[in-house]
Amino acid sequence: MRKHILYPVLAVIILVALCSIMIIGELSGYFLNPTRDFETEMTDDKLIVVGISQLGSESVWRTANTDSIQKALSRENGYFAIFSNARQKQENQIKAIRSFISQRVDYIVFSPVTEDGFESVLIEAKDAGIPVILMDRMANVSDDSLYVTHVGSDMKAEGIKAGTWLASELKKKNIADDPVNIVILKGTEGSSSEIGRSEGFHQIAADHPNWNILAEVDADFTTTKAKEEMGKLLREFRDIDVVVSQNDDMTFGAVEALRERGYTTGVNGEVMIISFDACHEALTMVYNGVINVDIECNPIQGEYVSEVIRKLERGETIDKEYFVDEEVFTKDNVINALNSRAY
């Protein structure tokens, strides 16, 4: 009778011991190889694993861009995405990319905080055989084979659009030859969006010697910094005709600073406002005549990135650059965009 009771008890003890050995083995494997990503290992083998390093969450535009890439590279669409927010620090992006390399992801997608400083880590990715896709911004490297393609906006073209609009508007007002005092609120210094928009606008300004660019200041693409910098500019310069603000969030801060000091802005105002991005809140201000023009920078780039990856998976040839569609919005044409804009 006792033997019949003993056998089941021994079986349970043996089973528990085997399970313990297996668990200890897995833990040992982890500590011996801490770079292993068990969450990735447990995913379906058919999923495409993508490491995504977003530069931050500094603006409404960036939030929309993040949402676009996360929706496009979702599990439902056949992806396993590992997302990292660099909080606008290059060192965080480099750390994240190295983590993706150690986890042996299939692809790396990232939006560089600045253009310079990524060559070494991109060489590491290439040596590991991991294709890199640049999203939104560019990276300055000596060998462009370190990334397979760039998906984003033509930033220089955006700057040219801004300058072209200003020249046309001044002509409409019959003041094309009058002196025009301009201040520029620049985005993060060294970023491709700041470089491209500045270069494009300056290209047009060079053809207009009566355009006086009084100052260009770094406002880091944020509302708070832009309000602070605009306040300083207003204390330094009494006569400002045009504010060129390189994104909508900075525009919000600039308009607030101008209003607090008694200036009016926009279509019937004292100061003309040129903005970039074209998010819903800024387009509402265009509709209301507070902002004169908003040069679109389209954040919906996720589907473009997904299509590039699908082409690579099929072994197809891809282009080195993919530009998203963009428009220029004024009070005359903004209503349709307002009705359809989701960000």
Contacts in CASP RR format, 6 or more apart in sequence:
PFRMAT RR
TARGET T0000
AUTHOR 0000-0000-0000
METHOD contacts of the structure
MODEL  1
MRKHILYPVLAVIILVALCSIMIIGELSGYFLNPTRDFETEMTDDKLIVV
GISQLGSESVWRTANTDSIQKALSRENGYFAIFSNARQKQENQIKAIRSF
ISQRVDYIVFSPVTEDGFESVLIEAKDAGIPVILMDRMANVSDDSLYVTH
VGSDMKAEGIKAGTWLASELKKKNIADDPVNIVILKGTEGSSSEIGRSEG
FHQIAADHPNWNILAEVDADFTTTKAKEEMGKLLREFRDIDVVVSQNDDM
TFGAVEALRERGYTTGVNGEVMIISFDACHEALTMVYNGVINVDIECNPI
QGEYVSEVIRKLERGETIDKEYFVDEEVFTKDNVINALNSRAY
29 36 0 8 1.000
30 36 0 8 1.000
30 38 0 8 1.000
35 99 0 8 1.000
35 102 0 8 1.000
35 103 0 8 1.000
36 103 0 8 1.000
37 82 0 8 1.000
37 103 0 8 1.000
40 49 0 8 1.000
40 80 0 8 1.000
40 82 0 8 1.000
40 103 0 8 1.000
40 105 0 8 1.000
43 49 0 8 1.000
43 80 0 8 1.000
44 80 0 8 1.000
46 78 0 8 1.000
47 75 0 8 1.000
47 78 0 8 1.000
47 79 0 8 1.000
47 80 0 8 1.000
48 78 0 8 1.000
48 79 0 8 1.000
48 80 0 8 1.000
48 106 0 8 1.000
48 107 0 8 1.000
48 309 0 8 1.000
48 313 0 8 1.000
49 79 0 8 1.000
49 80 0 8 1.000
49 82 0 8 1.000
49 103 0 8 1.000
49 104 0 8 1.000
49 105 0 8 1.000
49 106 0 8 1.000
49 107 0 8 1.000
50 73 0 8 1.000
50 79 0 8 1.000
50 80 0 8 1.000
50 81 0 8 1.000
50 82 0 8 1.000
50 105 0 8 1.000
50 106 0 8 1.000
50 107 0 8 1.000
50 108 0 8 1.000
50 109 0 8 1.000
50 309 0 8 1.000
51 81 0 8 1.000
51 82 0 8 1.000
51 83 0 8 1.000
51 84 0 8 1.000
51 96 0 8 1.000
51 100 0 8 1.000
51 105 0 8 1.000
51 107 0 8 1.000
51 108 0 8 1.000
51 109 0 8 1.000
52 69 0 8 1.000
52 70 0 8 1.000
52 73 0 8 1.000
52 81 0 8 1.000
52 82 0 8 1.000
52 83 0 8 1.000
52 84 0 8 1.000
52 108 0 8 1.000
52 109 0 8 1.000
52 110 0 8 1.000
53 84 0 8 1.000
53 86 0 8 1.000
53 93 0 8 1.000
53 96 0 8 1.000
53 97 0 8 1.000
53 100 0 8 1.000
53 108 0 8 1.000
53 109 0 8 1.000
53 110 0 8 1.000
53 111 0 8 1.000
54 62 0 8 1.000
54 65 0 8 1.000
54 66 0 8 1.000
54 69 0 8 1.000
54 83 0 8 1.000
54 84 0 8 1.000
54 85 0 8 1.000
54 86 0 8 1.000
54 110 0 8 1.000
54 111 0 8 1.000
55 62 0 8 1.000
55 86 0 8 1.000
55 88 0 8 1.000
55 93 0 8 1.000
55 110 0 8 1.000
55 111 0 8 1.000
55 112 0 8 1.000
55 113 0 8 1.000
55 136 0 8 1.000
55 137 0 8 1.000
56 62 0 8 1.000
56 85 0 8 1.000
56 86 0 8 1.000
56 87 0 8 1.000
56 88 0 8 1.000
57 63 0 8 1.000
57 66 0 8 1.000
57 85 0 8 1.000
57 87 0 8 1.000
58 88 0 8 1.000
58 220 0 8 1.000
58 221 0 8 1.000
58 222 0 8 1.000
58 249 0 8 1.000
59 221 0 8 1.000
59 222 0 8 1.000
59 247 0 8 1.000
59 248 0 8 1.000
59 249 0 8 1.000
59 277 0 8 1.000
60 248 0 8 1.000
60 249 0 8 1.000
60 277 0 8 1.000
60 279 0 8 1.000
60 281 0 8 1.000
60 343 0 8 1.000
61 247 0 8 1.000
61 248 0 8 1.000
61 249 0 8 1.000
61 277 0 8 1.000
61 279 0 8 1.000
61 297 0 8 1.000
61 299 0 8 1.000
61 343 0 8 1.000
62 299 0 8 1.000
63 343 0 8 1.000
64 279 0 8 1.000
64 299 0 8 1.000
64 300 0 8 1.000
64 342 0 8 1.000
64 343 0 8 1.000
65 111 0 8 1.000
65 135 0 8 1.000
65 136 0 8 1.000
65 299 0 8 1.000
65 300 0 8 1.000
65 301 0 8 1.000
67 343 0 8 1.000
68 299 0 8 1.000
68 300 0 8 1.000
68 301 0 8 1.000
68 302 0 8 1.000
68 303 0 8 1.000
69 81 0 8 1.000
69 109 0 8 1.000
69 135 0 8 1.000
69 301 0 8 1.000
69 302 0 8 1.000
69 305 0 8 1.000
70 81 0 8 1.000
70 83 0 8 1.000
71 302 0 8 1.000
72 302 0 8 1.000
72 303 0 8 1.000
72 305 0 8 1.000
72 306 0 8 1.000
73 79 0 8 1.000
73 81 0 8 1.000
73 109 0 8 1.000
73 302 0 8 1.000
73 305 0 8 1.000
73 306 0 8 1.000
73 309 0 8 1.000
74 81 0 8 1.000
77 306 0 8 1.000
79 306 0 8 1.000
82 100 0 8 1.000
82 103 0 8 1.000
82 105 0 8 1.000
84 92 0 8 1.000
84 93 0 8 1.000
84 96 0 8 1.000
84 99 0 8 1.000
85 92 0 8 1.000
86 92 0 8 1.000
86 93 0 8 1.000
86 96 0 8 1.000
86 113 0 8 1.000
88 113 0 8 1.000
88 188 0 8 1.000
88 220 0 8 1.000
89 113 0 8 1.000
90 112 0 8 1.000
90 113 0 8 1.000
90 114 0 8 1.000
90 117 0 8 1.000
90 118 0 8 1.000
93 110 0 8 1.000
93 112 0 8 1.000
93 113 0 8 1.000
93 118 0 8 1.000
94 118 0 8 1.000
94 121 0 8 1.000
96 110 0 8 1.000
97 108 0 8 1.000
97 110 0 8 1.000
97 121 0 8 1.000
97 122 0 8 1.000
97 124 0 8 1.000
97 125 0 8 1.000
98 121 0 8 1.000
98 124 0 8 1.000
100 108 0 8 1.000
100 125 0 8 1.000
100 130 0 8 1.000
101 108 0 8 1.000
101 124 0 8 1.000
101 125 0 8 1.000
101 128 0 8 1.000
101 130 0 8 1.000
104 128 0 8 1.000
104 130 0 8 1.000
105 130 0 8 1.000
106 130 0 8 1.000
107 130 0 8 1.000
107 131 0 8 1.000
107 132 0 8 1.000
107 133 0 8 1.000
107 309 0 8 1.000
107 312 0 8 1.000
108 125 0 8 1.000
108 130 0 8 1.000
108 131 0 8 1.000
108 132 0 8 1.000
108 133 0 8 1.000
109 132 0 8 1.000
109 133 0 8 1.000
109 135 0 8 1.000
109 305 0 8 1.000
110 132 0 8 1.000
110 133 0 8 1.000
110 134 0 8 1.000
110 135 0 8 1.000
111 134 0 8 1.000
111 135 0 8 1.000
111 136 0 8 1.000
111 137 0 8 1.000
112 118 0 8 1.000
112 134 0 8 1.000
112 137 0 8 1.000
112 138 0 8 1.000
112 139 0 8 1.000
112 191 0 8 1.000
112 192 0 8 1.000
113 137 0 8 1.000
113 188 0 8 1.000
113 191 0 8 1.000
114 188 0 8 1.000
114 189 0 8 1.000
114 190 0 8 1.000
114 191 0 8 1.000
115 137 0 8 1.000
115 138 0 8 1.000
115 139 0 8 1.000
115 140 0 8 1.000
115 190 0 8 1.000
115 191 0 8 1.000
115 192 0 8 1.000
115 195 0 8 1.000
116 140 0 8 1.000
116 190 0 8 1.000
117 139 0 8 1.000
117 140 0 8 1.000
118 139 0 8 1.000
118 140 0 8 1.000
118 141 0 8 1.000
119 139 0 8 1.000
119 141 0 8 1.000
119 142 0 8 1.000
119 143 0 8 1.000
119 146 0 8 1.000
122 132 0 8 1.000
122 139 0 8 1.000
122 141 0 8 1.000
122 146 0 8 1.000
122 147 0 8 1.000
123 146 0 8 1.000
125 132 0 8 1.000
125 146 0 8 1.000
126 132 0 8 1.000
126 145 0 8 1.000
126 146 0 8 1.000
131 147 0 8 1.000
131 148 0 8 1.000
131 312 0 8 1.000
132 146 0 8 1.000
132 147 0 8 1.000
132 148 0 8 1.000
133 147 0 8 1.000
133 148 0 8 1.000
133 149 0 8 1.000
133 150 0 8 1.000
133 151 0 8 1.000
133 305 0 8 1.000
133 308 0 8 1.000
133 309 0 8 1.000
134 147 0 8 1.000
134 149 0 8 1.000
134 150 0 8 1.000
134 151 0 8 1.000
135 150 0 8 1.000
135 151 0 8 1.000
135 152 0 8 1.000
135 301 0 8 1.000
135 302 0 8 1.000
135 305 0 8 1.000
136 151 0 8 1.000
136 152 0 8 1.000
136 153 0 8 1.000
136 193 0 8 1.000
136 299 0 8 1.000
136 301 0 8 1.000
137 191 0 8 1.000
137 192 0 8 1.000
137 193 0 8 1.000
138 150 0 8 1.000
138 192 0 8 1.000
139 146 0 8 1.000
139 147 0 8 1.000
141 147 0 8 1.000
144 320 0 8 1.000
148 308 0 8 1.000
148 312 0 8 1.000
148 318 0 8 1.000
149 308 0 8 1.000
149 318 0 8 1.000
149 319 0 8 1.000
149 320 0 8 1.000
149 321 0 8 1.000
149 322 0 8 1.000
150 320 0 8 1.000
150 321 0 8 1.000
150 322 0 8 1.000
151 301 0 8 1.000
151 302 0 8 1.000
151 304 0 8 1.000
151 305 0 8 1.000
151 308 0 8 1.000
151 322 0 8 1.000
151 324 0 8 1.000
152 298 0 8 1.000
152 301 0 8 1.000
152 304 0 8 1.000
152 322 0 8 1.000
152 323 0 8 1.000
152 324 0 8 1.000
153 193 0 8 1.000
153 297 0 8 1.000
153 298 0 8 1.000
153 323 0 8 1.000
153 324 0 8 1.000
153 326 0 8 1.000
154 323 0 8 1.000
154 326 0 8 1.000
155 192 0 8 1.000
155 193 0 8 1.000
155 195 0 8 1.000
155 196 0 8 1.000
155 197 0 8 1.000
155 297 0 8 1.000
156 196 0 8 1.000
156 197 0 8 1.000
156 199 0 8 1.000
156 200 0 8 1.000
156 203 0 8 1.000
157 200 0 8 1.000
158 196 0 8 1.000
158 197 0 8 1.000
158 200 0 8 1.000
158 276 0 8 1.000
158 295 0 8 1.000
158 297 0 8 1.000
158 326 0 8 1.000
159 196 0 8 1.000
159 197 0 8 1.000
159 198 0 8 1.000
159 199 0 8 1.000
159 200 0 8 1.000
159 201 0 8 1.000
159 203 0 8 1.000
159 204 0 8 1.000
159 276 0 8 1.000
159 295 0 8 1.000
160 200 0 8 1.000
160 201 0 8 1.000
160 203 0 8 1.000
160 204 0 8 1.000
161 295 0 8 1.000
161 328 0 8 1.000
162 197 0 8 1.000
162 200 0 8 1.000
162 201 0 8 1.000
162 204 0 8 1.000
162 244 0 8 1.000
162 274 0 8 1.000
162 276 0 8 1.000
162 293 0 8 1.000
162 295 0 8 1.000
163 200 0 8 1.000
163 201 0 8 1.000
163 204 0 8 1.000
163 205 0 8 1.000
163 274 0 8 1.000
164 204 0 8 1.000
165 274 0 8 1.000
165 293 0 8 1.000
165 295 0 8 1.000
165 328 0 8 1.000
165 330 0 8 1.000
166 180 0 8 1.000
166 204 0 8 1.000
166 242 0 8 1.000
166 272 0 8 1.000
166 274 0 8 1.000
167 176 0 8 1.000
167 204 0 8 1.000
167 207 0 8 1.000
167 208 0 8 1.000
169 272 0 8 1.000
169 292 0 8 1.000
169 293 0 8 1.000
170 176 0 8 1.000
170 178 0 8 1.000
170 180 0 8 1.000
177 210 0 8 1.000
178 210 0 8 1.000
179 210 0 8 1.000
179 212 0 8 1.000
180 208 0 8 1.000
180 210 0 8 1.000
180 211 0 8 1.000
180 212 0 8 1.000
180 241 0 8 1.000
180 242 0 8 1.000
181 212 0 8 1.000
181 214 0 8 1.000
181 237 0 8 1.000
181 239 0 8 1.000
181 240 0 8 1.000
181 241 0 8 1.000
181 242 0 8 1.000
182 205 0 8 1.000
182 211 0 8 1.000
182 212 0 8 1.000
182 213 0 8 1.000
182 214 0 8 1.000
182 240 0 8 1.000
182 241 0 8 1.000
182 242 0 8 1.000
182 243 0 8 1.000
182 244 0 8 1.000
183 213 0 8 1.000
183 214 0 8 1.000
183 215 0 8 1.000
183 216 0 8 1.000
183 217 0 8 1.000
183 230 0 8 1.000
183 233 0 8 1.000
183 237 0 8 1.000
183 240 0 8 1.000
183 242 0 8 1.000
183 243 0 8 1.000
183 244 0 8 1.000
184 198 0 8 1.000
184 201 0 8 1.000
184 213 0 8 1.000
184 215 0 8 1.000
184 216 0 8 1.000
184 217 0 8 1.000
184 243 0 8 1.000
184 244 0 8 1.000
184 245 0 8 1.000
184 246 0 8 1.000
185 217 0 8 1.000
185 219 0 8 1.000
185 226 0 8 1.000
185 229 0 8 1.000
185 230 0 8 1.000
185 243 0 8 1.000
185 244 0 8 1.000
185 245 0 8 1.000
185 246 0 8 1.000
185 250 0 8 1.000
185 251 0 8 1.000
185 254 0 8 1.000
186 194 0 8 1.000
186 198 0 8 1.000
186 216 0 8 1.000
186 217 0 8 1.000
186 218 0 8 1.000
186 219 0 8 1.000
186 246 0 8 1.000
187 193 0 8 1.000
187 194 0 8 1.000
187 218 0 8 1.000
187 219 0 8 1.000
187 220 0 8 1.000
187 221 0 8 1.000
187 246 0 8 1.000
187 247 0 8 1.000
187 250 0 8 1.000
188 194 0 8 1.000
188 218 0 8 1.000
188 220 0 8 1.000
188 221 0 8 1.000
189 218 0 8 1.000
191 221 0 8 1.000
193 246 0 8 1.000
193 247 0 8 1.000
193 297 0 8 1.000
194 246 0 8 1.000
197 246 0 8 1.000
197 276 0 8 1.000
198 216 0 8 1.000
198 246 0 8 1.000
201 244 0 8 1.000
205 211 0 8 1.000
205 213 0 8 1.000
214 233 0 8 1.000
214 237 0 8 1.000
214 240 0 8 1.000
215 233 0 8 1.000
215 236 0 8 1.000
215 237 0 8 1.000
217 229 0 8 1.000
217 232 0 8 1.000
217 233 0 8 1.000
218 225 0 8 1.000
218 229 0 8 1.000
219 225 0 8 1.000
219 226 0 8 1.000
219 228 0 8 1.000
219 229 0 8 1.000
219 230 0 8 1.000
219 245 0 8 1.000
219 250 0 8 1.000
221 246 0 8 1.000
221 247 0 8 1.000
221 249 0 8 1.000
221 250 0 8 1.000
222 249 0 8 1.000
222 250 0 8 1.000
223 249 0 8 1.000
223 250 0 8 1.000
223 252 0 8 1.000
223 253 0 8 1.000
223 256 0 8 1.000
224 253 0 8 1.000
225 250 0 8 1.000
226 245 0 8 1.000
226 249 0 8 1.000
226 250 0 8 1.000
226 251 0 8 1.000
226 252 0 8 1.000
226 253 0 8 1.000
226 254 0 8 1.000
226 257 0 8 1.000
227 253 0 8 1.000
227 254 0 8 1.000
227 256 0 8 1.000
227 257 0 8 1.000
228 257 0 8 1.000
230 243 0 8 1.000
230 253 0 8 1.000
230 254 0 8 1.000
230 257 0 8 1.000
230 258 0 8 1.000
231 257 0 8 1.000
231 261 0 8 1.000
233 240 0 8 1.000
234 240 0 8 1.000
234 257 0 8 1.000
234 258 0 8 1.000
234 261 0 8 1.000
234 263 0 8 1.000
240 271 0 8 1.000
241 271 0 8 1.000
241 272 0 8 1.000
242 271 0 8 1.000
242 272 0 8 1.000
242 273 0 8 1.000
242 274 0 8 1.000
243 251 0 8 1.000
243 254 0 8 1.000
243 258 0 8 1.000
243 265 0 8 1.000
243 271 0 8 1.000
243 272 0 8 1.000
243 273 0 8 1.000
243 274 0 8 1.000
244 274 0 8 1.000
245 251 0 8 1.000
245 254 0 8 1.000
245 273 0 8 1.000
245 274 0 8 1.000
245 275 0 8 1.000
245 276 0 8 1.000
246 276 0 8 1.000
247 275 0 8 1.000
247 276 0 8 1.000
247 277 0 8 1.000
247 297 0 8 1.000
248 275 0 8 1.000
248 276 0 8 1.000
248 277 0 8 1.000
248 278 0 8 1.000
248 279 0 8 1.000
248 281 0 8 1.000
248 282 0 8 1.000
248 294 0 8 1.000
249 277 0 8 1.000
251 273 0 8 1.000
251 275 0 8 1.000
251 282 0 8 1.000
251 285 0 8 1.000
251 291 0 8 1.000
252 281 0 8 1.000
252 282 0 8 1.000
254 273 0 8 1.000
255 265 0 8 1.000
255 273 0 8 1.000
255 285 0 8 1.000
255 290 0 8 1.000
255 291 0 8 1.000
258 264 0 8 1.000
258 265 0 8 1.000
258 271 0 8 1.000
259 265 0 8 1.000
263 269 0 8 1.000
263 270 0 8 1.000
263 271 0 8 1.000
264 270 0 8 1.000
264 271 0 8 1.000
265 271 0 8 1.000
265 272 0 8 1.000
265 273 0 8 1.000
265 290 0 8 1.000
265 291 0 8 1.000
266 272 0 8 1.000
266 273 0 8 1.000
266 289 0 8 1.000
266 290 0 8 1.000
266 291 0 8 1.000
266 292 0 8 1.000
267 289 0 8 1.000
267 292 0 8 1.000
267 331 0 8 1.000
268 289 0 8 1.000
272 292 0 8 1.000
273 290 0 8 1.000
273 291 0 8 1.000
273 292 0 8 1.000
273 293 0 8 1.000
274 292 0 8 1.000
274 293 0 8 1.000
274 295 0 8 1.000
275 282 0 8 1.000
275 291 0 8 1.000
275 293 0 8 1.000
275 294 0 8 1.000
275 295 0 8 1.000
276 294 0 8 1.000
276 295 0 8 1.000
276 296 0 8 1.000
276 297 0 8 1.000
277 294 0 8 1.000
277 295 0 8 1.000
277 296 0 8 1.000
277 297 0 8 1.000
277 299 0 8 1.000
278 294 0 8 1.000
278 295 0 8 1.000
278 296 0 8 1.000
278 297 0 8 1.000
278 327 0 8 1.000
278 329 0 8 1.000
278 337 0 8 1.000
278 341 0 8 1.000
279 341 0 8 1.000
279 343 0 8 1.000
280 338 0 8 1.000
280 341 0 8 1.000
280 342 0 8 1.000
280 343 0 8 1.000
282 291 0 8 1.000
282 294 0 8 1.000
283 294 0 8 1.000
283 329 0 8 1.000
283 334 0 8 1.000
283 337 0 8 1.000
283 338 0 8 1.000
283 341 0 8 1.000
284 338 0 8 1.000
285 291 0 8 1.000
286 292 0 8 1.000
286 293 0 8 1.000
286 294 0 8 1.000
286 329 0 8 1.000
286 330 0 8 1.000
286 331 0 8 1.000
286 334 0 8 1.000
287 331 0 8 1.000
287 334 0 8 1.000
287 335 0 8 1.000
287 338 0 8 1.000
289 331 0 8 1.000
292 330 0 8 1.000
293 328 0 8 1.000
293 329 0 8 1.000
293 330 0 8 1.000
294 328 0 8 1.000
294 329 0 8 1.000
294 334 0 8 1.000
295 326 0 8 1.000
295 328 0 8 1.000
295 329 0 8 1.000
296 326 0 8 1.000
296 327 0 8 1.000
296 328 0 8 1.000
296 329 0 8 1.000
297 326 0 8 1.000
298 324 0 8 1.000
298 325 0 8 1.000
298 326 0 8 1.000
299 343 0 8 1.000
300 324 0 8 1.000
301 324 0 8 1.000
304 322 0 8 1.000
304 324 0 8 1.000
308 318 0 8 1.000
308 322 0 8 1.000
311 317 0 8 1.000
311 318 0 8 1.000
312 318 0 8 1.000
327 333 0 8 1.000
327 337 0 8 1.000
329 337 0 8 1.000
END
